[in-house]
């Protein structure tokens, strides 16, 4: 008996192959159930699900009316009003869930006459030419499309010259005839923040000059803030959410629902807009096997952007603002540091602490296993300790100053980057995130406990005989010999390992690991109220009450299969800070390093592959500059082209046979601009089917 796909009509031999086909994330057939519900039960009302990337067509309408400037403005005669971006979103959410929202009493001021994305586009020196030719310096849209494809193709200049020399291509009416001419026209496109470079003098000799490549972070934030695709997806108002009218149980979701934003907005002048800055840095390899070339990118983003948009790589919400050298050997806005996404070692370096300590608490390594939260590492304490160290030793005398700093468990950095930032605390912006502190902690510790308890060959065999399932990793060779394990792979092991180990480990060990696994699931909830926080606290306390069974059974091993009889695990101590972090800054899901790790590919590795494998950093900056210009030009011309097409449609005869074609062209421009991909939300679909 044959089985037909209800979406594309393709025939399959059995229902299993049909189910695999319809479950493929890159297949359009995985949305058939959503389309069916949309066409039957929700045909006369708005669909409650979010679009694939959270980007609808509506934001392109009326941008000039509602988009607010991020510049130096406030002169007389401007229209000043109170705004609350995201207020309608909170109202709709409260109506659906029955929650009560308290908004901050003094909303920020907005000046309606500020610069917009299109305003900056029109202020370019070549804007006078675009009044007659929208795609200047290219001759037409088709000319621009071919140019954009060549610029993004990764082809070398020699291969582009060869392509343009083909007889078929020569006959096209192109405005460029060589790769050099193409690059020259790309340089004429409207630009974003410019790249700058600075040679850093070093007291010790290096193999090559140490050069810092950077862009003004304020201009990078302004570019993100003014981006049309984030219109209606930026929240500018601190608010407190409660489950009921009695306001006894608080709800925490994104950054604006935490205590920090409310306190910061209260501390800054009335009417000033609070824009939370997210920074992320980590070393990444540009080349593998040969060359040993390493980059240290610094990414920047806005904490005000809705989490569902910010955590999608296609949104480009994270921007490269600096390439840190690795030597061998307007709208009145206040931009506090909301979060710095980094692994534990880098966070310690940035917090100026050293030794066996942590960046967020004062606990020493022998206290990492304590079942309670230690005193936080505050800005004032660190700066006071540095002042004492400087009073005993000259910071220019590196060895002497480092010796004095070590007495306070500091790493010898004289001035941390955050020393003069207002309203920031290292214990607040260095917060836990799921990739490094949740899933990596499981892979480094919990999984090894269970492997020791079950046995290496036995647990590998259990994983190898699992039934393959679409969308989940099939560990046909077990888990002990895995290489380059990703966060997605670690999550798949988490989902399997409790059931696989259930019959092979003592009950008390399994109970301890289960409580820690429950803790991980709870802290990753997209919405957490105070009752959930009590469950999180009690679950972690339960693990600490049961953890001694793991050591008693000899299941905690170190290198060389050496039994460890202590709980000196830094991430175990960091877990005690999660509840305070949620109170201050919202759920930890919004600070995931998954998106920043992916940004290393798009912002560093892909540009490096397009270089000549020599002197990478300036070529990376040039590549990103061209890519940014192309994206902004495509977006701006797409918006303007849509407006022109819409105007022509209004003025055209309704019986005109070309009307449908024009509509299709407008839709194609918008779809290509948003770059969305359909994703099925099976949980919301099942909820709809129940009603």
C-alpha positions, -999 to 999 in steps of 0.1 A, spaced: 0 0 0 14 34 -10 13 65 12 10 100 -2 24 132 14 -6 155 20 16 185 12 36 177 -19 19 145 -31 50 125 -32 45 87 -29 62 66 -2 63 29 4 53 30 41 42 54 68 77 54 84 94 69 54 65 93 50 68 104 86 106 110 82 100 130 50 74 152 67 96 157 98 126 171 79 132 207 91 143 219 57 112 205 40 82 227 33 60 196 40 65 199 78 40 228 79 10 210 64 -7 205 98 -2 241 107 -16 252 73 -46 229 77 -54 244 111 -49 279 97 -72 273 68 -100 256 88 -102 268 124 -84 302 122 -94 314 87 -112 344 100 -88 356 127 -51 362 133 -30 331 137 -16 330 173 17 314 162 48 334 156 62 335 121 92 314 113 118 340 123 94 362 142 95 387 113 63 398 97 56 420 67 39 446 89 71 462 102 78 477 68 47 499 70 51 533 85 87 531 96 93 568 93 65 575 118 74 553 146 112 547 144 131 567 169 166 582 165 196 572 185 215 604 181 222 638 196 189 655 193 166 674 216 167 709 200 138 733 202 107 728 181 109 690 180 79 669 188 85 652 222 63 624 234 62 596 258 65 561 242 65 526 254 77 502 228 63 468 234 33 479 255 8 464 231 27 431 233 24 430 271 -13 439 269 -20 411 245 0 386 265 -17 396 298 -52 392 281 -43 357 270 -27 345 302 -45 365 329 -13 380 341 -11 415 355 17 439 344 30 470 362 47 494 339 75 517 350 57 550 359 79 574 338 83 560 302 112 572 281 110 603 259 110 599 221 116 625 195 96 619 164 119 639 141 150 617 147 170 599 121 155 566 107 171 538 87 158 552 55 167 587 66 204 577 70 201 558 37 189 590 20 216 612 36 244 593 18 265 614 -6 252 594 -36 215 597 -26 210 624 -53 217 598 -80 192 574 -64 163 599 -71 165 588 -107 180 554 -103 172 536 -70 200 511 -74 228 535 -81 258 529 -84 244 499 -103 223 504 -134 192 484 -124 178 458 -100 190 429 -122 225 445 -123 225 448 -85 212 412 -80 241 398 -100 266 421 -82 252 411 -48 255 374 -58 291 378 -69 300 397 -37 285 370 -15 297 340 -35 331 338 -19 347 337 -54 382 351 -57 388 382 -78 404 360 -105 374 337 -107 350 367 -108 371 381 -137 368 348 -155 331 347 -149 327 382 -163 348 373 -193 324 346 -205 308 355 -239 273 350 -225 280 374 -196 297 400 -218 264 404 -237 246 415 -205 242 452 -199 263 453 -167 277 484 -151 309 465 -142 333 443 -162 359 433 -137 362 422 -101 381 454 -93 354 476 -108 327 455 -89 345 461 -56 348 498 -64 311 501 -69 305 481 -37 326 507 -18 301 534 -31 272 518 -13 258 535 19 280 525 48 274 516 84 299 521 113 334 524 99 362 500 109 392 516 126 426 502 135 451 511 162 486 497 169 490 486 205 525 493 219 539 463 238 566 463 264 578 429 252 588 420 216 562 402 195 564 383 162 543 410 144 527 443 154 497 440 177 468 457 159 433 463 173 406 465 147 373 480 161 341 499 153 325 524 176 303 503 199 278 532 203 273 534 165 269 496 164 242 498 190 226 526 171 226 505 139 209 476 156 184 500 173 174 516 140 172 484 120 137 480 104 136 443 110 136 448 147 107 473 145 80 463 170 104 437 185 122 460 209 110 466 245 120 499 260 99 498 292 108 481 325 78 462 338 69 437 365 46 408 357 24 390 383 3 359 379 -28 374 396 -44 407 405 -32 402 441 4 405 428 17 379 452 36 358 427 61 375 403 68 362 368 103 365 352 108 362 314 131 386 295 156 413 307 129 440 310 110 419 336 140 417 360 148 439 390 180 454 374 161 473 347 136 488 371 165 499 394 185 513 365 156 532 351 150 547 385 186 557 389 190 575 355 173 609 346 136 608 338 129 603 301 162 586 293 159 553 273 175 522 288 193 502 262 210 470 277 242 461 260 251 424 255 288 416 249 303 382 240 339 372 234 357 339 229 387 327 210 380 309 178 403 291 153 404 306 118 425 278 104 427 241 114 456 217 112 480 243 97 488 279 104 475 281 140 457 314 133 434 325 161 408 353 163 393 368 194 360 384 182 340 408 205 303 407 196 277 433 207 239 433 207 208 448 225 192 431 255 159 450 246 153 428 215 127 401 221 144 368 228 125 349 201 141 373 175 176 378 191 183 340 194 177 334 157 209 335 137 191 348 106 182 380 125 219 391 126 212 406 161 248 402 171 273 425 154 311 422 154 324 454 171 361 444 175 387 419 167 409 417 198 446 411 190 460 378 200 498 384 202 522 355 204 541 361 231 190 616 193 174 597 216 190 602 249 200 566 257 218 550 286 236 518 277 245 498 308 261 464 304 232 439 307 252 407 301 286 395 291 284 360 275 316 341 282 328 308 295 340 305 331 377 310 324 372 341 302 347 356 327 372 352 355 398 370 334 374 399 326 363 401 363 399 405 373 398 375 396 423 346 395 432 314 412 406 289 422 378 314 425 347 325 405 337 358 388 303 361 406 308 350 442 335 353 469 336 315 474 370 297 473 374 264 456 369 243 488 335 260 492 323 251 457 303 222 469 284 241 497 246 238 495 241 276 498 248 308 479 279 327 489 285 364 491 285 380 456 317 394 441 309 432 439 324 460 418 332 480 449 350 451 466 372 444 436 381 480 430 389 485 467 412 454 466 430 468 435 435 501 452 452 484 482 474 464 458 484 496 440 492 513 472 518 486 479 532 481 444 536 501 412 512 486 385 541 492 359 561 467 379 542 437 367 557 411 389 554 431 421 519 442 414 508 407 404 522 394 437 502 420 457 470 412 437 474 375 443 469 382 480 432 391 472 429 363 446 430 388 417 447 383 384 468 415 383 448 435 358 451 471 370 418 485 355 390 461 345 371 474 315 340 479 336 357 500 363 340 533 352 307 519 339 277 532 358 252 508 375 270 476 366 280 447 388 302 418 377 280 394 397 250 406 376 263 407 341 285 376 343 255 352 345 250 316 337 240 305 302 228 271 291 256 261 267 286 264 290 271 261 324 242 237 320 249 213 291 287 214 293 284 208 331 263 177 324 288 164 298 318 169 320 304 156 352 269 139 353 276 118 323 309 106 337 293 96 370 268 74 352 295 59 329 315 50 360 284 34 376 272 15 346 304 7 328 319 20 297 312 -9 273 277 -14 288 266 22 283 281 23 248 261 -8 239 229 6 252 233 38 232 242 19 200 210 -2 200 187 28 203 160 31 176 170 59 152 145 89 154 143 118 130 156 150 146 177 132 173 213 121 172 218 83 167 248 72 187 255 41 166 291 39 180 283 48 216 292 81 233 327 74 247 346 81 214 327 112 204 349 141 190 341 178 188 308 174 208 284 202 202 257 216 225 230 199 204 247 165 209 250 171 246 213 178 249 205 146 230 226 126 254 208 143 283 174 131 270 185 95 267 209 88 295 186 86 325 164 59 308 195 40 295 212 40 329 180 32 350 187 -5 355 224 -3 357 231 21 386 223 21 423 190 39 431 206 66 453 231 76 425 203 77 399 181 98 423 209 124 427 215 127 390 177 129 383 174 158 407 202 177 389 186 168 356 153 182 368 171 213 379 184 218 343 149 215 328 134 239 353 160 267 348 155 265 310 118 273 312 108 302 290 87 318 317 95 314 354 74 326 384 83 327 421 67 292 426 90 279 399 120 295 417 110 277 449 110 244 429 144 252 414 158 260 449 144 229 465 156 207 436 192 219 439 190 215 477 178 179 472 208 172 450 232 185 476 214 162 501 219 131 479 252 139 462 274 120 488 261 87 474 280 94 442 313 97 460 305 68 483 301 46 453 334 58 438 316 72 407 334 105 406 367 100 387 393 124 375 422 121 350 439 87 350 408 70 365 417 85 399 388 86 424 379 121 436 365 126 471 355 162 469 330 186 452 354 213 440 333 219 409 331 256 399 298 251 379 282 236 409 288 268 428 276 289 399 243 270 400 236 287 434 236 321 416 208 312 391 179 323 413 195 357 420 203 360 383 167 353 373 155 379 398 179 405 385 179 399 347 152 374 337 155 339 324 189 325 314 176 313 280 180 348 266 218 347 272 225 315 253 259 312 237 245 292 209 238 322 188 272 339 196 291 307 188 273 306 154 282 342 149 318 332 150 312 314 117 294 342 99 315 370 114 350 355 114 354 321 98 335 327 66 352 360 59 386 344 67 379 317 41 374 344 15 408 359 22 442 351 6 452 333 39 475 361 48 470 390 73 435 379 81 421 407 103 420 436 78 405 413 52 379 401 76 370 438 83 368 446 46 346 415 39 322 425 68 321 461 56 311 449 21 285 424 34 270 451 57 267 475 29 251 449 6 225 439 33 216 475 41 214 484 4 192 453 -4 169 461 26 166 498 18 160 493 -19 135 465 -12 115 488 12 115 517 -12 107 494 -42 77 480 -22 65 515 -15 68 525 -51 50 493 -62 22 498 -36 18 534 -50 15 521 -85 -10 495 -75 -32 521 -59 -31 543 -90 -36 514 -115 -68 502 -131 -83 473 -110 -89 454 -143 -52 457 -152 -39 423 -160 -5 431 -145 -18 437 -110 -12 402 -98 23 402 -111 32 434 -92 17 419 -60 39 389 -65 70 410 -70 63 429 -38 59 397 -18 91 383 -33 110 414 -22 97 412 14 103 374 17 139 378 3 145 406 28 133 388 59 150 355 49 125 335 69 122 297 71 90 279 83 93 261 116 65 240 130 56 245 167 40 212 175 32 222 211 10 251 200 -6 229 173 -15 202 198 -29 229 221 -51 242 193 -63 207 183 -75 200 219 -100 228 215 
